[in-house]
Amino acid sequence: MLTDIFARRYSNTPIWNAFTQTESRLLMQTFRLFKEQVIPFRQNGSDIYEAKERWNSIHDALSMELGLEALSPRSNGWNAIPMDMVCKAFATATPSSGVNADEFVKERLSFIELAFRVREEELAAYTAGLPQRIRDAKLRHTERAAALRKIGKADVDPDASAAGLTTKTDEANAAFRSLVTELNERF
């Protein structure tokens, strides 16, 4: 399946004439924004399984579109290199002499764009599933309330869990919008 990427969409629109420290900083900043806040790869020193799957998916989609087997080496000859390091090596690389700076930067920003798109799609699905999660929570509440009444315990507000789910969803969307705003400000 074809994946729309920044580098292809803007291939005929020159943006960068040279690769300078400004571009190098931009690539590191946008990569860190992704790695640390959009789809963190590790938490408390351990890899996050779901994040590893998403990182692999982003890597595979972009490497396919760029016609590469891998964005950067996936092993050092003896050991596999973790996907976050493979992607970092690609996204924060410095071009070799004679490489087209515009194409080079656009390819790396395509990685960041895909990463943000993956998170945006996840949040859209999460938000779309809110009504069902609320129905499920209210059903669990009804069952729990019946059990509590049998043993003479007080009941809890059935709308409290629905409000909590709504708040959690709103907070996740607001946090992502904030990250998108930060990304745009960096440009």
C-alpha positions in Angstrom: 0.0 0.0 0.0 1.3 3.5 -0.9 1.9 5.8 2.0 1.6 9.6 1.5 4.9 11.2 2.8 6.1 14.7 3.1 9.1 14.1 0.9 7.0 13.1 -2.0 4.3 15.7 -1.6 6.8 18.5 -1.5 9.4 17.0 -3.9 9.0 19.9 -6.4 8.9 22.6 -3.7 12.4 23.6 -2.6 12.5 24.4 1.1 16.1 23.8 2.3 19.1 25.0 0.3 21.7 23.6 2.7 22.0 21.4 5.8 23.2 23.6 8.6 23.2 23.4 12.4 19.6 24.8 12.2 18.4 21.8 10.3 20.3 19.4 12.5 18.7 20.9 15.6 15.3 20.8 14.0 15.7 17.1 13.3 16.8 16.3 16.8 14.1 18.4 18.4 11.3 16.8 16.3 12.7 13.3 16.9 12.8 13.9 20.6 9.3 15.3 20.6 8.2 12.1 19.0 10.2 9.7 21.1 9.6 11.3 24.4 6.0 12.5 24.1 4.1 11.3 21.0 4.9 7.6 21.1 7.4 6.9 23.9 9.5 3.8 23.2 10.4 3.1 26.8 8.9 3.7 30.2 10.8 3.3 33.5 13.7 1.7 31.6 11.6 -1.0 29.8 10.5 -1.1 26.2 6.7 -0.6 25.7 5.5 -3.5 23.6 2.7 -1.5 21.8 5.1 1.3 21.1 7.6 -1.1 19.5 4.9 -2.3 17.2 4.0 1.3 16.2 7.7 2.2 15.7 8.2 -0.9 13.5 5.1 0.1 11.5 6.3 3.6 10.9 9.8 2.4 10.0 8.5 -0.2 7.6 6.1 2.3 5.9 8.8 5.0 5.4 11.5 2.6 4.3 9.1 1.1 1.7 8.3 4.6 0.3 12.0 5.6 0.2 12.9 2.3 -1.5 15.1 1.1 1.4 15.3 -2.2 3.2 15.9 -0.3 6.4 16.2 3.3 7.4 19.6 2.6 9.0 21.4 -0.6 9.9 19.3 -2.9 12.1 22.3 -4.8 13.5 25.9 -4.2 14.2 26.9 -7.5 12.8 26.4 -9.4 16.1 23.4 -7.9 17.8 20.1 -6.4 16.7 19.8 -2.7 17.1 16.6 -1.6 18.9 14.1 0.1 16.6 14.3 3.4 18.5 18.0 3.5 17.8 17.5 2.5 14.1 15.0 5.3 13.7 17.1 7.8 15.6 20.2 7.1 13.4 18.0 7.8 10.4 16.1 10.8 11.7 19.0 12.7 13.2 21.7 11.8 10.6 24.0 14.3 9.0 24.1 14.1 5.2 27.3 13.1 3.5 28.9 15.5 1.0 27.0 16.0 -2.2 23.7 14.8 -0.8 20.7 17.1 -1.7 19.9 18.9 1.6 16.3 19.5 0.6 15.6 15.9 -0.1 17.6 14.7 2.9 15.6 16.9 5.4 12.2 16.1 3.8 12.8 12.4 4.1 13.6 12.7 7.8 10.6 14.9 8.4 8.5 12.3 6.6 9.4 10.0 9.5 8.1 12.6 12.0 5.0 13.2 10.0 4.2 9.5 9.8 4.7 9.2 13.6 2.3 12.1 14.3 -0.2 10.6 11.8 -0.1 7.3 13.6 -0.8 8.9 16.9 -3.6 11.1 15.4 -5.3 8.0 14.0 -5.0 6.2 17.3 -6.6 9.1 19.2 -9.4 9.3 16.6 -10.2 5.6 17.1 -9.9 6.0 20.9 -12.3 9.0 20.8 -14.7 7.2 18.5 -14.8 4.4 21.0 -15.7 6.6 23.9 -19.5 6.0 23.8 -18.9 2.2 23.9 -16.5 2.6 26.8 -19.0 4.7 28.7 -21.8 2.1 28.1 -19.4 -0.7 29.3 -18.5 1.3 32.4 -22.1 2.0 33.2 -22.9 -1.7 32.8 -20.1 -2.7 35.1 -21.3 0.0 37.6 -24.8 -1.4 37.5 -23.5 -4.9 38.2 -21.2 -3.6 41.0 -24.0 -1.5 42.5 -26.2 -4.6 42.7 -23.5 -6.6 44.4 -22.9 -3.8 46.9 -26.6 -3.4 47.7 -26.7 -7.2 48.5 -24.1 -6.7 51.2 -25.4 -3.4 52.5 -22.7 -1.2 51.1 -23.2 2.3 49.7 -23.4 2.8 46.0 -21.2 5.1 43.9 -22.3 7.6 41.3 -22.9 5.8 38.0 -21.9 8.9 36.0 -18.5 9.2 37.8 -16.8 6.6 35.6 -18.3 8.1 32.4 -17.1 11.5 33.4 -13.6 10.1 34.1 -13.5 8.4 30.7 -14.6 11.6 29.0 -12.0 13.6 30.9 -9.3 11.1 30.1 -10.2 11.2 26.4 -10.3 15.0 26.3 -6.9 15.2 28.1 -5.3 12.8 25.6 -6.6 14.9 22.7 -5.6 18.2 24.2 -2.1 16.8 24.9 -1.7 15.7 21.3 -3.0 19.1 20.0 -0.4 20.8 22.2 2.3 18.6 20.7 1.2 19.4 17.1 1.3 23.1 18.0 4.8 22.7 19.4 5.9 20.9 16.2 4.4 23.6 14.0 6.1 26.3 16.1 9.5 24.6 15.6 9.0 25.2 11.8 
